[in-house]
Amino acid sequence: MHATFRPGLTRLLSVVALMTSLTATAETTAAAPFLLSAEGSGRATAYLESGKIITYQGKTHVAWLDTPAEGFRIRVRTLDHATGQWSPAYTIGEAADNHGGPALAVDAEGYLHVVYYSHHHPFRYHRSLRPNDASAWGPMEEFGIHLTYPTLLCASDGTLILTARRSYDDKPWELETWTKAPGASWTQQVPVLRSRYPGYVQFAASMAWAPDHQRLFLSFRIYEMPGYDNKNTDAITRVGCITSPDAGRTWTKLDGTPLALPATIDTLDAIVTCDSREGRIADTGSMTVSPDGTPFVTYSIRTQEASAAYLASPLPGGKGWRHLELNRFLPADMRNQAMIMQGGVVFNRAGQPIVVCTVLDFAFGEESWGHPSSTLVQFNSADGGRTFNAKRLTEPDRQTPRWLPNLEKPGGCNEIPAHPGMIYTEGGAGAGLGDILRNRVWWRTLE
């Protein structure tokens, strides 16, 4: 018996075959590592607190810091999920140096927002001219003074919320907060954190929304140097987490105890505290919040010859923290290597945590920052973060670091895909703030 095909059915099958082909192409293109740029700076995808990936209604927008011949430039490209194709790279503006990379957010109407440029300067801000389109941007606005390291989120009413480090010449530095209501100017709010001493400090503040899009969580790594005078490099580092029940207007400890702002190490609860005089430094990655509203914080403890990374979550009843060491889940041939928390954690659409961390094989006393053995490992959980399976994301060659992973974060109105994305830098840190480098900037999905 011979089959007879009708013309209409033939056309239908052709359309189905074409759609299947396009879908397969999109999935393949999205899943495979993609080279965004070969002009990346020494900190092209730093810093972890500055979210640089936004997914919204079928598109993913990615921003980073390039160094073409003319100097530091903020670049952005867009992945169209329907076709699997990437747009050309668009230039948003310049940056002061390798600390001036972008922070991205999107509002409920699809307009993109970017803050960038500054390393102890005012920030520069733009809104996209069209929703879900990174190819053109509105006028530049400047705000603040002596600011660095922006964290940018969007509240349910469209208000932008930003934290950033504020430096001073003669008094303790602070973590400032700024808001921008729709159609209004940037407005400074009460600082959230403050160092106890004048001089250099970092806050490494990462923010994430609870599922209700009203409660905020803010994790931090306060790095302060008591008596810092350009000779004393002793540092105290504290990792912790605070929360705001009202979208950043007031802040409390996790148990609800009000915080007098700005808070300091003396008034903040600790997940972990380290002192370099005891040979220990704490680092932290980006945080996230689980589907049931539990904050998950990533951190590592580094010594001169080793480093271990942890995933921390509050114990029931707010009585301390559960600290899960991740090194023990590494592939067997990597378990004697160091893990430094340049990376972070995100929950996928199935409600399971994914952690990305930097693994390196450094000798006693070697500088870990930008170490040439740096490589990236992904940890996947199937039981809500109690155990993990690990796999290499990049292969180390002990000559070129693959590091500074930046994951897509839940910023309020973006949509975390079934397989969240990340970007990272392939290449060295450089010798100074103004080095013009030719690092590679890569995109890949976390499956």
C-alpha positions as CSV (number, residue, x, y, z in Angstrom):
1,M,0.0,0.0,0.0
2,H,1.4,3.3,-1.1
3,A,1.1,6.4,1.1
4,T,-0.4,9.5,-0.6
5,F,0.6,12.9,0.7
6,R,-1.7,15.9,0.2
7,P,0.0,19.2,-0.6
8,G,-1.4,20.9,2.5
9,L,0.0,18.2,4.7
10,T,3.3,18.4,2.9
11,R,3.5,22.1,3.6
12,L,2.5,21.6,7.2
13,L,5.2,19.0,7.7
14,S,7.8,21.3,6.1
15,V,6.8,24.1,8.5
16,V,7.0,21.7,11.5
17,A,10.5,20.6,10.3
18,L,11.6,24.2,9.9
19,M,10.3,25.1,13.4
20,T,12.0,22.0,14.9
21,S,15.2,23.0,13.2
22,L,15.0,26.6,14.4
23,T,14.3,25.4,18.0
24,A,17.2,22.9,17.9
25,T,19.5,25.7,16.6
26,A,18.3,28.1,19.3
27,E,18.9,25.5,22.0
28,T,22.3,24.5,20.7
29,T,23.4,28.1,20.2
30,A,22.2,29.1,23.7
31,A,23.8,26.1,25.4
32,A,27.2,26.3,23.7
33,P,29.8,28.7,25.1
34,F,29.8,31.9,23.0
35,L,32.6,34.4,22.6
36,L,31.1,37.8,23.4
37,S,34.3,39.8,23.0
38,A,38.1,39.5,22.5
39,E,38.7,43.0,23.9
40,G,37.8,42.3,27.5
41,S,39.5,44.3,30.3
42,G,41.3,42.7,33.3
43,R,38.0,42.8,35.2
44,A,35.6,42.4,32.2
45,T,33.0,40.5,34.2
46,A,33.8,41.7,37.7
47,Y,32.2,42.5,40.2
48,L,29.8,39.9,41.5
49,E,27.5,42.4,43.2
50,S,26.9,44.1,39.8
51,G,24.4,42.0,37.9
52,K,25.2,42.0,34.2
53,I,22.7,39.6,32.7
54,I,19.0,40.2,32.2
55,T,16.5,37.8,30.6
56,Y,13.1,39.2,29.6
57,Q,10.4,38.0,27.2
58,G,12.5,35.8,25.0
59,K,15.8,37.8,25.1
60,T,18.9,37.8,27.3
61,H,20.9,41.0,27.5
62,V,24.5,40.8,28.7
63,A,26.9,43.7,29.5
64,W,30.6,43.8,30.4
65,L,33.7,46.0,30.3
66,D,35.9,46.1,27.2
67,T,39.2,47.8,26.5
68,P,39.4,48.7,22.9
69,A,42.3,50.9,21.8
70,E,40.4,54.1,22.7
71,G,40.0,53.0,26.4
72,F,37.4,51.4,28.7
73,R,34.0,50.9,27.2
74,I,30.7,49.4,28.4
75,R,29.5,46.9,25.9
76,V,26.2,45.0,25.6
77,R,24.9,42.2,23.4
78,T,21.5,40.4,23.2
79,L,20.6,36.8,22.6
80,D,17.3,36.2,20.8
81,H,16.0,32.9,22.2
82,A,13.7,32.3,19.2
83,T,16.6,32.2,16.7
84,G,19.6,31.5,18.9
85,Q,21.4,34.5,17.4
86,W,23.4,37.2,19.2
87,S,23.2,40.8,18.3
88,P,26.3,42.9,17.5
89,A,28.0,44.5,20.4
90,Y,26.7,48.0,21.2
91,T,28.7,50.6,23.2
92,I,26.8,52.2,26.0
93,G,29.5,54.5,27.3
94,E,33.0,54.8,28.8
95,A,34.4,53.8,32.2
96,A,36.9,55.5,34.4
97,D,39.1,52.4,34.8
98,N,38.8,48.6,35.3
99,H,36.5,49.1,38.3
100,G,33.8,50.9,36.3
101,G,31.9,48.0,34.8
102,P,28.1,47.9,34.4
103,A,25.1,46.8,36.6
104,L,21.9,46.0,34.6
105,A,18.2,45.8,35.6
106,V,14.9,45.7,33.9
107,D,11.5,47.1,34.9
108,A,8.1,45.5,34.5
109,E,7.6,47.4,31.2
110,G,10.8,45.9,29.8
111,Y,12.9,49.0,29.8
112,L,16.5,48.3,30.6
113,H,18.5,50.3,33.1
114,V,22.3,50.5,33.4
115,V,24.6,52.1,36.0
116,Y,28.4,52.2,35.3
117,Y,31.6,54.3,34.9
118,S,32.7,55.1,38.5
119,H,35.6,54.2,40.7
120,H,35.4,56.9,43.4
121,H,33.4,59.1,41.0
122,P,29.7,59.9,40.3
123,F,27.8,57.1,38.6
124,R,26.4,57.3,35.1
125,Y,22.9,56.0,34.3
126,H,20.9,55.4,31.2
127,R,17.5,53.9,30.4
128,S,17.0,52.0,27.1
129,L,15.0,54.0,24.5
130,R,12.7,51.0,23.8
131,P,11.5,48.0,25.9
132,N,13.6,44.9,25.7
133,D,16.1,46.5,23.3
134,A,19.7,47.2,24.2
135,S,20.7,48.8,20.9
136,A,19.9,52.4,21.9
137,W,19.9,54.3,25.2
138,G,18.5,57.6,26.5
139,P,20.3,60.6,27.9
140,M,23.0,60.1,30.5
141,E,22.3,61.1,34.1
142,E,25.0,61.4,36.8
143,F,24.5,61.0,40.5
144,G,26.4,60.5,43.7
145,I,30.1,61.2,44.5
146,H,33.0,58.9,45.2
147,L,30.9,55.7,44.5
148,T,32.1,52.2,43.4
149,Y,30.6,48.7,42.9
150,P,26.9,49.2,42.1
151,T,24.2,46.7,43.0
152,L,21.0,47.4,41.0
153,L,17.4,46.0,41.5
154,C,13.9,47.0,40.5
155,A,11.0,47.1,42.9
156,S,7.5,46.0,42.1
157,D,6.4,49.7,41.6
158,G,9.2,50.4,39.2
159,T,11.5,52.1,41.7
160,L,15.2,51.3,41.1
161,I,17.2,50.5,44.2
162,L,20.9,50.8,44.3
163,T,23.7,50.2,46.8
164,A,27.3,51.3,46.3
165,R,30.4,51.9,48.3
166,R,31.0,55.6,49.3
167,S,34.6,56.5,49.9
168,Y,35.8,59.5,52.1
169,D,39.1,61.2,52.6
170,D,38.9,61.6,56.4
171,K,36.1,59.4,57.8
172,P,34.9,55.8,57.6
173,W,33.5,54.6,54.3
174,E,29.9,53.6,53.9
175,L,27.6,51.4,51.8
176,E,25.2,54.0,50.4
177,T,21.7,53.4,49.2
178,W,20.0,55.3,46.3
179,T,16.5,55.0,44.8
180,K,15.0,56.3,41.6
181,A,11.2,56.3,41.3
182,P,9.7,56.2,37.8
183,G,10.2,59.6,36.2
184,A,12.1,61.0,39.2
185,S,15.7,61.7,39.9
186,W,18.1,59.5,41.8
187,T,17.7,60.2,45.6
188,Q,20.1,59.3,48.3
189,Q,18.8,57.3,51.3
190,V,20.3,56.5,54.7
191,P,23.5,54.5,54.3
192,V,23.1,50.8,55.3
193,L,26.7,49.9,56.4
194,R,29.7,51.8,57.7
195,S,33.3,50.8,58.5
196,R,34.6,51.4,62.0
197,Y,37.8,53.0,60.8
198,P,38.8,55.6,58.3
199,G,40.6,54.3,55.2
200,Y,40.1,51.5,52.7
201,V,37.1,49.2,53.0
202,Q,35.0,46.9,50.8
203,F,31.4,45.8,51.4
204,A,30.8,43.3,48.5
205,A,27.0,43.8,48.9
206,S,24.7,41.4,47.0
207,M,21.0,41.8,47.0
208,A,18.1,39.6,46.2
209,W,14.3,39.7,46.4
210,A,12.1,37.3,48.4
211,P,9.4,35.6,46.3
212,D,6.9,38.3,47.4
213,H,9.0,41.0,45.7
214,Q,8.7,43.1,48.8
215,R,11.2,41.7,51.2
216,L,14.9,42.3,50.3
217,F,17.9,40.4,51.5
218,L,21.4,41.9,51.5
219,S,24.5,39.8,52.0
220,F,27.9,41.5,52.6
221,R,31.6,40.9,53.1
222,I,32.9,43.8,55.1
223,Y,36.7,44.1,54.6
224,E,38.1,46.7,56.8
225,M,41.7,47.5,57.8
226,P,42.1,48.8,61.4
227,G,44.6,51.6,61.6
228,Y,45.2,51.5,57.8
229,D,48.1,53.8,57.0
230,N,49.5,52.4,53.7
231,K,51.8,50.2,55.8
232,N,49.5,48.1,57.9
233,T,47.7,45.6,55.7
234,D,46.0,43.6,58.4
235,A,42.3,43.1,57.6
236,I,39.2,41.9,59.4
237,T,36.5,40.4,57.1
238,R,33.0,39.6,58.2
239,V,30.3,37.9,56.1
240,G,26.7,38.4,57.1
241,C,23.1,39.0,55.9
242,I,20.4,41.5,56.7
243,T,16.9,41.9,55.5
244,S,14.3,44.6,54.7
245,P,10.6,43.9,54.9
246,D,9.6,47.0,52.9
247,A,11.7,47.1,49.8
248,G,14.7,48.8,51.4
249,R,13.1,51.5,53.5
250,T,14.0,49.9,56.8
251,W,16.5,47.1,57.6
252,T,16.6,44.4,60.4
253,K,18.6,41.4,61.4
254,L,17.2,38.1,60.1
255,D,15.4,37.5,63.4
256,G,13.5,40.8,62.9
257,T,15.6,42.9,65.4
258,P,15.7,46.5,64.0
259,L,19.1,47.8,62.9
260,A,20.2,51.4,63.6
261,L,21.7,52.6,60.4
262,P,24.4,52.7,59.2
263,A,25.2,49.3,60.9
264,T,28.8,48.2,61.6
265,I,30.6,45.0,62.4
266,D,29.8,45.7,66.1
267,T,26.1,45.7,65.5
268,L,25.7,43.1,62.8
269,D,25.3,39.3,63.2
270,A,28.0,37.3,61.5
271,I,27.9,34.2,59.3
272,V,31.7,34.1,59.6
273,T,34.4,36.5,60.8
274,C,38.1,36.2,59.8
275,D,41.3,38.1,60.8
276,S,44.3,38.2,58.6
277,R,46.5,38.4,61.7
278,E,45.3,34.8,62.3
279,G,46.0,33.9,58.7
280,R,42.4,33.9,57.5
281,I,40.5,36.1,55.0
282,A,36.8,35.7,54.0
283,D,35.5,36.2,50.5
284,T,31.9,36.1,49.4
285,G,30.0,35.6,46.2
286,S,26.6,36.6,45.1
287,M,23.6,35.5,47.1
288,T,20.1,34.3,46.2
289,V,16.8,33.4,47.8
290,S,15.1,30.0,47.5
291,P,11.5,29.6,46.2
292,D,10.4,29.3,49.9
293,G,12.1,32.6,50.8
294,T,15.3,31.3,52.4
295,P,18.4,33.3,51.8
296,F,21.5,31.3,50.5
297,V,24.9,33.0,50.9
298,T,28.2,31.9,49.4
299,Y,31.6,32.5,50.9
300,S,35.1,31.1,51.2
301,I,37.8,31.2,53.9
302,R,41.3,31.7,52.4
303,T,44.7,31.1,54.0
304,Q,48.2,31.4,52.6
305,E,48.1,27.8,51.3
306,A,44.4,26.8,51.0
307,S,40.9,28.0,50.6
308,A,37.5,26.3,51.2
309,A,34.1,27.5,49.9
310,Y,30.8,27.2,51.6
311,L,27.1,27.6,51.0
312,A,25.3,29.0,54.1
313,S,21.6,29.1,54.9
314,P,19.8,30.0,58.2
315,L,19.0,27.2,60.6
316,P,15.4,26.8,61.6
317,G,14.3,29.4,64.1
318,G,17.1,31.8,63.2
319,K,19.5,30.0,65.5
320,G,22.7,30.3,63.5
321,W,23.7,29.1,60.1
322,R,24.2,25.8,58.2
323,H,27.6,25.8,56.6
324,L,28.0,23.3,53.8
325,E,31.6,22.9,52.5
326,L,31.6,22.6,48.8
327,N,35.2,21.4,48.3
328,R,34.2,17.8,49.2
329,F,31.9,17.7,46.1
330,L,34.8,18.6,43.7
331,P,35.9,16.0,41.1
332,A,38.3,13.6,42.9
333,D,41.4,15.0,41.1
334,M,40.6,18.6,42.2
335,R,39.9,18.1,45.9
336,N,43.3,19.1,47.1
337,Q,42.9,22.5,45.3
338,A,41.7,25.8,46.6
339,M,38.2,27.1,46.1
340,I,37.7,30.9,46.3
341,M,34.2,32.3,46.2
342,Q,34.4,34.4,43.0
343,G,31.0,33.4,41.7
344,G,27.7,32.8,43.5
345,V,24.5,30.9,43.6
346,V,21.2,30.9,41.7
347,F,18.1,28.8,41.8
348,N,16.9,27.3,38.5
349,R,13.3,27.0,37.4
350,A,13.1,23.6,39.0
351,G,13.8,25.2,42.4
352,Q,17.2,23.7,42.8
353,P,20.4,25.7,43.6
354,I,23.3,26.0,41.2
355,V,26.7,27.3,42.5
356,V,29.6,28.4,40.4
357,C,33.0,28.8,42.0
358,T,36.7,29.5,41.1
359,V,39.1,26.6,41.7
360,L,42.9,27.2,41.6
361,D,46.0,25.3,42.4
362,F,48.3,27.8,44.1
363,A,51.5,27.3,46.2
364,F,52.1,28.6,49.7
365,G,52.2,32.4,49.7
366,E,51.3,32.9,46.0
367,E,48.8,35.6,45.0
368,S,45.4,34.1,44.4
369,W,43.9,37.0,42.5
370,G,44.1,36.2,38.8
371,H,46.2,33.1,39.4
372,P,46.9,31.4,36.0
373,S,45.5,28.1,37.2
374,S,42.1,29.6,37.9
375,T,39.2,27.6,36.4
376,L,35.5,27.4,36.9
377,V,33.4,24.5,38.4
378,Q,29.6,24.2,38.6
379,F,27.8,22.5,41.5
380,N,24.2,21.2,40.9
381,S,21.9,20.0,43.6
382,A,18.8,17.8,43.4
383,D,17.8,18.0,47.0
384,G,17.5,21.7,47.7
385,G,21.2,22.3,48.5
386,R,22.0,19.4,50.9
387,T,24.3,17.7,48.5
388,F,25.8,18.6,45.1
389,N,27.4,17.1,42.0
390,A,30.2,19.0,40.4
391,K,31.5,19.4,36.9
392,R,34.2,21.5,35.3
393,L,33.0,24.4,33.2
394,T,36.5,25.3,31.9
395,E,39.7,23.4,31.5
396,P,42.8,24.9,33.3
397,D,46.0,25.3,31.3
398,R,48.0,26.9,34.2
399,Q,48.8,29.8,31.9
400,T,45.5,31.7,31.4
401,P,43.0,32.2,34.2
402,R,39.3,31.5,33.5
403,W,37.6,33.4,36.3
404,L,35.3,36.2,37.5
405,P,32.0,34.4,36.8
406,N,29.0,36.6,36.9
407,L,25.6,34.8,37.1
408,E,22.2,36.1,36.2
409,K,20.5,37.2,39.4
410,P,16.8,37.7,40.3
411,G,16.7,41.5,40.0
412,G,12.9,41.9,40.4
413,C,11.4,41.9,36.9
414,N,13.8,39.7,34.9
415,E,13.0,36.0,34.3
416,I,15.5,33.4,35.4
417,P,15.5,30.8,32.5
418,A,15.2,27.1,33.0
419,H,19.0,27.1,32.5
420,P,20.4,30.3,34.0
421,G,23.3,32.0,32.2
422,M,26.7,33.3,33.2
423,I,29.6,35.3,31.8
424,Y,33.3,35.0,32.7
425,T,36.7,36.4,31.8
426,E,39.5,34.4,30.1
427,G,42.7,36.3,30.7
428,G,44.8,38.0,33.3
429,A,44.1,40.8,35.7
430,G,46.8,43.2,34.4
431,A,49.2,45.2,36.4
432,G,47.2,48.3,37.0
433,L,43.8,50.0,36.9
434,G,44.2,51.4,33.4
435,D,45.7,48.5,31.5
436,I,44.4,48.0,28.0
437,L,44.1,44.2,27.6
438,R,42.7,41.7,25.1
439,N,40.9,39.2,27.3
440,R,38.2,37.0,26.1
441,V,34.6,37.4,27.5
442,W,32.5,34.2,27.3
443,W,28.8,33.4,27.7
444,R,27.5,30.0,28.7
445,T,24.4,28.5,30.2
446,L,24.4,26.4,33.4
447,E,22.8,23.1,32.7
